[in-house]
Amino acid sequence: MKKMTHKNLSISLRIERLLWLMVYFVFFRFSPNVLFAYRTWLLKLFGAKIARGAHIYPNCLIWIPRNLVMHENSCIGPRSIVYNVSLIEIGQGATVSQGCHLCTASHDFERDFQLISAPIHIGDGAWVSSECFISPGVTVGTNAVAYARTVIHRDLEPGSIYASANLKKVRERK
């Protein structure tokens, strides 16, 4: 994991965040649900890399657009929180359902409480269902599924289904 201090949060990043939040609250958040291309355009203005057919709902909160990569036909559902201090990449056809929290940063509570961050990768065809939490540095494998409200604190194997706070592997996906 990469350590960060407040010094790493440069003035330019703070200005970028301020501008994005103004655009977010005025133009993004209250746009009609069906205006996916419009929200994609706004995010691309701030450096996001979003492929054709991706769907981002208006009331999901994206921390830093330039740290977001979405492949074709991927989706971030309503009320999701995308705390992308580091890169978050969502694979082709992958779905992040409503109310999920993708968190690329935390604090080093063992030592100096500095901010640490690591990217999150969600594989092609994966489904992160309602209100899941994904910790920094996690990879959700291709076609993996996490049941609703699962806390994902380690990598999920491709093609597998997971449930509960202790990430019990339920079975292989067909």
C-alpha positions in Angstrom: 0.0 0.0 0.0 1.1 3.5 -0.8 1.5 5.9 2.2 0.3 9.4 1.9 0.5 12.4 4.1 -1.4 15.7 3.9 1.6 17.0 2.0 0.7 14.5 -0.8 -2.7 16.2 -1.1 -1.3 19.0 -3.2 -3.0 22.4 -3.7 -3.8 21.4 -7.3 -5.5 18.2 -6.1 -7.5 20.2 -3.6 -8.6 22.7 -6.3 -9.5 19.9 -8.7 -11.6 18.3 -5.9 -13.3 21.6 -5.2 -14.1 22.2 -8.9 -15.4 18.6 -9.3 -17.6 18.9 -6.2 -19.2 22.1 -7.6 -19.9 20.4 -10.9 -21.1 17.3 -9.1 -23.7 19.2 -7.0 -24.8 21.5 -9.7 -24.8 19.4 -12.9 -24.2 15.7 -12.0 -26.1 14.7 -8.9 -29.6 15.9 -9.9 -29.5 14.9 -13.5 -32.2 12.6 -14.7 -31.4 8.8 -14.4 -31.5 8.3 -18.1 -28.7 10.8 -18.9 -25.8 8.3 -18.7 -23.9 9.8 -21.6 -24.1 13.3 -20.1 -22.7 12.1 -16.7 -20.0 10.2 -18.6 -19.1 13.4 -20.5 -18.8 15.3 -17.2 -16.6 12.6 -15.6 -14.4 12.6 -18.7 -13.9 16.3 -18.4 -12.3 15.6 -15.1 -10.1 12.8 -16.5 -12.2 9.6 -16.0 -11.7 6.9 -18.6 -15.1 5.5 -19.4 -16.0 3.2 -22.3 -19.2 3.2 -24.4 -22.2 1.7 -22.7 -21.1 2.3 -19.1 -23.8 3.4 -16.7 -23.1 5.8 -13.8 -26.2 6.8 -11.8 -26.6 10.4 -10.7 -26.5 10.0 -6.9 -23.3 7.9 -6.6 -20.4 9.9 -5.2 -17.1 9.8 -7.0 -14.2 11.2 -5.1 -11.6 11.8 -7.9 -12.9 11.2 -11.4 -9.4 10.8 -13.0 -8.9 7.7 -10.8 -11.9 5.9 -12.3 -11.7 3.5 -15.3 -14.9 1.8 -16.5 -14.9 -0.7 -19.4 -17.8 -1.3 -21.8 -21.2 -2.0 -20.3 -20.0 -1.7 -16.7 -22.2 0.0 -14.1 -22.0 1.9 -10.8 -25.4 1.8 -9.2 -27.3 4.5 -7.2 -26.1 5.7 -3.8 -22.7 4.1 -4.3 -19.6 5.7 -2.8 -16.5 5.6 -5.0 -13.7 6.8 -2.7 -10.9 6.5 -5.3 -7.8 8.1 -3.8 -6.1 5.3 -5.9 -7.3 3.8 -9.1 -10.6 1.9 -9.3 -11.1 -0.1 -12.5 -14.4 -1.8 -13.3 -14.2 -4.5 -16.0 -16.4 -5.1 -19.0 -20.0 -6.0 -18.1 -19.2 -5.7 -14.3 -21.9 -4.3 -12.0 -21.4 -2.4 -8.8 -25.0 -2.4 -7.4 -26.8 0.3 -5.3 -25.3 1.5 -2.1 -21.9 -0.1 -2.5 -18.8 1.5 -1.0 -15.5 1.1 -2.9 -12.8 2.4 -0.6 -9.2 2.7 -1.9 -7.8 4.4 1.2 -7.6 3.9 5.0 -5.3 4.8 7.8 -2.2 3.0 9.1 -3.5 2.5 12.7 -0.6 0.3 13.7 2.0 3.0 13.3 1.5 6.7 12.5 -2.2 6.8 11.3 -1.1 8.2 7.9 -3.3 7.7 5.0 -2.5 4.5 3.0 -4.1 3.6 -0.4 -4.2 0.8 -2.9 -6.2 0.3 -6.1 -9.3 -1.8 -6.5 -9.9 -3.9 -9.6 -13.3 -5.5 -10.4 -13.0 -8.1 -13.1 -15.1 -8.5 -16.3 -18.6 -9.8 -15.6 -18.3 -9.6 -11.8 -21.3 -8.5 -9.7 -20.8 -6.7 -6.4 -24.4 -6.7 -5.1 -26.2 -4.2 -2.9 -24.4 -2.4 -0.1 -21.1 -4.3 -0.3 -17.9 -2.7 1.1 -14.6 -3.3 -0.8 -11.4 -2.6 1.1 -8.2 -1.0 -0.4 -6.1 -3.3 -2.6 -8.8 -5.9 -3.4 -9.3 -7.6 -6.7 -12.7 -9.0 -7.5 -12.0 -11.8 -10.0 -13.7 -12.2 -13.4 -17.3 -13.4 -13.0 -17.1 -13.4 -9.2 -20.2 -12.5 -7.2 -20.5 -11.0 -3.8 -23.9 -11.3 -2.1 -25.5 -8.2 -0.6 -23.8 -6.5 2.3 -20.7 -8.6 2.0 -17.5 -6.9 3.4 -14.8 -7.7 0.9 -11.4 -7.4 2.5 -9.4 -9.9 0.4 -9.3 -10.9 -3.3 -12.3 -12.9 -4.7 -11.4 -15.8 -6.9 -12.7 -15.7 -10.5 -16.0 -17.4 -11.1 -16.9 -17.8 -7.3 -19.7 -16.6 -5.2 -19.1 -15.1 -1.7 -21.3 -14.1 1.2 -21.2 -12.7 4.7 -18.7 -10.6 6.7 -16.1 -13.4 6.9 -16.1 -13.9 3.1 -17.3 -17.5 3.2 -17.0 -19.0 -0.3 -20.5 -20.4 -1.0 -19.8 -22.3 -4.3 -18.4 -22.0 -7.8 -20.4 -19.9 -10.3 -21.9 -21.8 -13.3 
